Amino acid sequence: MAHVTTPAPVGALIESSKATLIAKSLAWVGIVGLAVGFILKYVFHYYLHYDQASFNPYWPRRGGLLLHISGGMLALVTGPWQFWTGLRMKHMQVHRWTGRLFLLGAAMGVVGAAYLAFTTTFGWAFATGLIGLACAWAGTCAMAYYAIRRGLVQMHKEWMIRAYVVTYAFVTFRVFSDYGAISRLQPAIDVNVTLSWVCWVVPLCITELVLQLRQMWRSVATEAP
């Protein structure tokens, strides 16, 4: 009996698909792992140690801070499930409910961020960065919701990616402030002011470039003879 072999082009496509799946899975695990690590290291202590020493200098505004970090934490842990294609295809209700929880968390985070920005003791420059973050967060989430309500699935996916990138500013801020070159800036207030913009503007710009390149590639593939 003749041995059946997979044609080379088909085999190459299968291998490429496997490699893409593995890369996406590793990226997904890395993103979730970093988010969980951030929550454990920087967020939980506010709930475990509810006292002035732990909240200082946010103790007088602890309500706004707790609203902000609670909403951000909810959005961080529910957002990645929106990008799990297998879950979305098999369990659409789970996809919808995690999406709703993500939007709820983002709304809480935006309100808390706005309150902290208008009451900050770190100056107007830092406040402006927080307001910019809150506007970007609210705008990307609103566009994702509007797109899916109109049945524009591909646009919804892209806006959800943007929304989660902005949500991830929580993590990016801490990574840059504790481990990046920006952490060595002087005076110290410059670190907070710079990061209030860098933590979301830079990742969002990179994301936009990637999304637009993908759209160009799809257009070229469609137009090819």
N, C-alpha and C positions, 0 to 999 in steps of 0.2 A: 504494500500500500504506500502510495506516495506521501511523503511528509508535507503537510500543509504549512506554509510559511506566511507570515504577515508581510505584505508589500512594504518596501522600504519607506515610502512617504507616510503610509498609515502608521507604521511602527514609530517613526520619528515624531509624529503628532501625539501618539500615546505617551511616549517618553517626555515630550515637552509638557503635556498636560499634567503628568505626574510631578514633574519638577516644579511647575507653577503651583500646584496644590500644596506641595511640601513647603515651598517658600511662603505661601500665604498663611499656612497653618503655623509655621514658626513665627511669622510676624504677628499673627493674632495672639499667640501665647505670650510673646515678648511684651506686647502692648498691655495685655491684661495683667501679666505678672508685675510690670512696672507700676501700673495703676494701683494694684493691691498693695505692693510694697510701700508706695507713697501714702496710702490710707493708713496702713499700720504704723508707719513712722511719724507722720505729721498730723494726722487727723484724730486718731482715737484718744490721744492723751487729753484732748479738750473734754471728752465725755468721761474719761476715767478720773480726771482731776479738775473738778469744777470749783476753782478757787482763783483768787486775784493773781497769785503768783504765776499760775499757768497761763492765764489769759492776758497778762500785762503785755502791751499797753491797751489791749482791746476790752478790758474788763468793763468799762462804762458802756461799751457798745457790743457787749457779748451776745445780745439777742440777734443783732444783724450778722455778726460773725458766724454764729451757729446756724442761722438760716442759710447763709452763703455756703459754708462748708458742707452742710447736710445735703443741700440741693446738688452741689458739685459732686459729692460722693455718690449720690444716687445716679446722677447722669454718667459718671465714670464707669460704674459697674454694670449699668444696663445698656449703654451705648454699643459695646462690642457685639452684643447678641444680634444687633440689627444687621450686621455684616456676615453672619453665618448663613450661607446660602442653603445648606441642608436643612437647618432648623426652619428657615422661612418657607421652604417648599413643603415640608412635611407637617409643620405645626404653625399655620398662619396666625392662629389666635395668640400663641405665645409671642410671636413676632409683633403683633399689634399691641399687646399689653406691655411688652418691654419698651416699645416705642412711646406709648403713653406715659410710662414711668420716666422715661428719658426726658420727655418734654416737661413733665412736672418738676423733675429735678432741675432742669435748666431754668424754668421760670422762678423757682425758689432761689437759685444761684444768682440770677440777674437782679432780682429785687434786693437780695442781701448785698450784692456788689454795689448797686446804686446807693444804698444807704451808707455803706462804708466809705464810698467815694466822697459823698457830700458831707460826711462828718470826720474825714481823715485828719490826722494831726501831722501827716507827712508832707503837706504842701499841695499846691494846686497842680503841679506837674505830675505828681503821682496820681492824684485824683483824676486828671484828664485821661491817663492811661487806663485806669479802672473803668471809667465811663466808656472809653473806646472798646474795651473788652466786653462790657455788658451789652453795648449796641451790636457788636459783631455776633455775640452769642445769641441774642434775641433775634437778630435779623436772619442768621443762617437757619435757626430752628423754625422760624416762621415760614421761610421759603420752602424748607423740607416738608412741612405740614401742608402748605398750600399746594405744592406740586402733587402730593399723593391724593389730596382731595380732588384734584382735577384729573386724576388718573395718569399722570405723567411719571411713570415708574422710574425711568432712567434719570430724569432730572431729580426725582426724589432721592435716589441713591447718591447722586453727586452732592446734593445739598446736605444730606445726612453725613457724608464724609467731612464736608466743611464744618458742620456743626460739631462733630466729635473732635476734630482738630482744635477748634476753639475751646471746647470743654477741657481738652488735654492741657490747656495752658496752666491749670493747677499744677500738673506734674512738671511741665517744662520750666515753670518759674523756679521750682525748687531744685531741679537738676542744674539749671544755669547758676542759681545763686549759691549753691553749696559746692558744686564741682567744676564749674566752668571758669573761664578766664575773667568773665564779668564779675565774679565774686571777689576779685582782688582790686576792684575799682575803689578809689578814694576821692572824696569823702563817702562814707557809707550810704548816705541818702541817694547818691548817684546810682547805686546798685538797684535800689527799689524803683527809682524813676525809669531807669533804662529797661529793667525787666518788665515793668508794667506794659511796655510796648513790645519788646522783643519776644516775650513768651507766647504771643499769639499772632503778631504781624508776620514774623519770619516763617513760622510753620504754615500759616495760611497762604502766604505767597508761593511757597514751594508746592503746596497742595494744588493751588490753582494752575501752576505751570504744568504739573503732571496731568491734571484733568484735561486741560486744553490740548496737550500733546496726544493724549489717548483719543480725544475727539477727532483730531486731525488724522491720526492713523486709521481710525474707523472710516472717515470720509474717503481717504485715499483707497482703502481696500474695497469700498463700495463702488467707487468710480472706475476701478481698474477693469480692463476688458477681460 
